C-alpha cells in the first residue's frame, strides 16, 4: 500500500486498518534511509527533515499541510530544475525523486503554484560523482558503454559494403547488404536516438516526414534507399549521394556514442524502449515495408534489450527475484519463437551476424504475427518493471 | 494528477465495510441472511449514499442488488453466485475472451488468484495493485488510472471457462457434460477470430470507462499467461432483470426480453439459471452454484430492416412496436397468445411454450463497431444468455429459431460458450478454486 492512500485509509475506523497504516509507514521510512527527505509544505513554510543527505538516488516525501495546491522543486543553485512535482493538493502526499551528485541544491515549495517559492538550502554530500552507487551498476554502465561502441564500430564496415553496392548500382548486392548494415544500430537504438539529430537523418520512415518536407529532397537514410531498392528497383545518382551521406552520419554516431549519457535507469528503460520499437514498428511490418526484413530488426532489438538486462540482472535479481525469473523465461520464449523464422538456424553454426537470415515478413501470416506480438507483450510488461528493480533502495 | 484522495478510494472503504458485514453474517446460505443483509444492507447503503459516497450492498445468495442503490454504487463481489448474472443489468458492457498461453498450472492458478484480488478491488471502486500514482517514479504504475475519480458504477466482473480450457492442465475429467461444444446452427456464419476462448470475463458497469478499465487492467495482469482472443463493447443494454424497469429496446427498435427472468425470481433462477447439486457429479461438483453462458455476436442488417414496413416489422417480432404488446393484446406484459402470431414470428419461436419450457436469462447489449466497409454500420446485438444447462436452454431455442423470419435481417457471426463457476465466497476464496484445488 502506498503512502498516498494512507490518509484515506486512516479514516477507516477499524483496528486492522490502523495497524496496516502504521506498518506501512514504518516500512517506507525504513526503506528510505538517508536519502529520504521529508518535506512538509504549508501555505507559509517549506520544512525539510534534513538539510544534508548523501549524493545518489534522493527521494523527497512531500506532505502538503497547507490549504493551497503546491509544487515542490529540487533546484540547482542557479535555479535549473533537477526534479519537480506539480499539483500537490492540500492534505495529499507525493514523492519527488532525483539522481543527484554531491553539491549544493535548493528545495522550493510553491503554495498556490505561484512565485519563486519558499526555499531551503540543502546539500548532497559525498564524492565528486553520484556517490555510493552499487559498484556493480557502475560496472554495468561501463560494459554497456563498451557494447554500444562495439556495435557502432562493427556497423560502419557493413554500412560501407552497403553504400558501395548502392554506388556501384548493384541492386542485388545492395539488397543483400541492407539488413545486416542495420543490426548494430537496432541493437542500441535508444542510445543512438538520445543524440536527437542522428536518428532522423539515418532511420526516418516515409511516414515520419513532416508536413512541408519533400520526399525527394528531405528524406535521407536507410529507408529512403530501401524504397529505391525494393519499390523502384533501380538506383540513381541521388541514391549514391544518399549512401555517402549515410556513411557520414553513421560515422558521426560512431564518434559520439562513447559520450552518451548512460545510467542504470536509462539502460533499463532503453531495454523496454527496444521492445516498444518491436511492438509498434516491427510486429506490424511498418518498419521495413519494402524490404520486409522486419524480423532482422526485431531480433536485433531483442538482443540489445537482452544485453542491457544481462548487465543489470545481478542487481535486479537481488531486489526482485520474481521479476528476473519471469524475464529469463520470457526472453527465452521470444528467442525460441524467433528462431522458428531464422532460416539459417543451425546452418551458420557460429551465430555470427552475417548469418541473420530471417523469413521475409510478408510471408509471416496473421496468426503468426499475433503469436509474435503476444510474446513481445509477455516480455515487455515485466521489462517495464526493470528500472524500478534496479534503483530500488534496500 | 489527482490532487485529492479520490472518490473511488473513499467508496472503497465503505465497500470494505459492507464486505466485512457479509462475512460476519455467518455461513453462506444461512436463512437469516436475506432479511439481515439483503434489505437491511440496502437501508445502510442508502444512508451512506446520502452522506456522499456510493456503497457496496452486501449480496445475499439469491437476491440481486436492490436497484435503488443507484448507478454509482458498488456491487458486492463476494457471494454464493457470481455477480453480473442476476444483478440488475448495467448500462454498459466490455466483454473479453482470453486464450491461455502458459502450460504451467501453478502459474495459471496464481493468475486466477491475482485476477480475483484485482476484481475485488475494481468492483469496490479501488485501483488495482498499488494504484495509479504515488508509487516509485521509475516504475509504471500498477493501475492504468483512467477510472480515478469515477464511481464504482455497479461494476461486476464475471469469469467463465471455455471448453478449450479443459484440454489443458489435465482438466479433461472435470469438464461438465453440460459444457458442450455448440452445434452448428442454421444460418451461422461464424468468424473464428470472434469465437471461442479458453476464458472470458464479462465486465458490466453503468459507466463505460469503468468497464473498459477493468478489462484493460485484467489483460495487463495477464500478459505472459493469457492473451486476449477477442473482445466486444456493448453500448446499451437490451435486457432487463428488473421487471419494474422499462424493457430496453434493441437496435431494431423493439422490446425483446419482456419475459426475461428477474433477479428477484428466486425460484425461476434456481430452476433455469443456477447449476444445482443434482446437476453435477463428483468431477463436476465444482460447478454447483454456477451457470452456463452462451455469447453470440449477432450482426443486424439494420439498413434493410429500416426499409421494412411497420406491418412486417411487427409481424416478424410478434409484438407491436410502440407498446411492445404481443399480437392481439393491449399491454407489453399481457400473456402472449402465440397462435395469433405468424408461425415464423420471433416471439412465438423463442417462447418457452414452443421449446418445452426452455428459458434463458438474457443479458445482451447493442453494439456498433464502426462500419463494414460497404457504407453500412457494423451493428447488432451481442447476445448473452445464462442458463442451467445449455442442452436444455440455448440449443433447443436456437434450433427452433431456424425458422425465424427475423433471420432475413440478422446473422450470427461470433459464438462462444463458457462454464461460469460459482461465486467467490470470501477474502480467501478465488475464481476457480473448486476446479483447481485437489481437495475440491
Interface residues (C-beta under 8 A of the other chain):
Chain A: X1 X2 X3 X4 X5 X7 X8 X9 X11 X12 X14 X69 X86 X87 X88 X89 X90 X91 X92 X93 X94 X95 X97 X265 X268 X326 X329 X330 X370 X374 X377 X378 X379 X380 X381 X382 X384 X385 X387 X388 X390 X391 X392
Chain B: X1 X2 X3 X4 X5 X9 X10 X13 X16 X17 X20 X101 X130 X131 X133 X134 X135 X136 X137 X138 X139 X140 X220 X223 X224 X225 X227
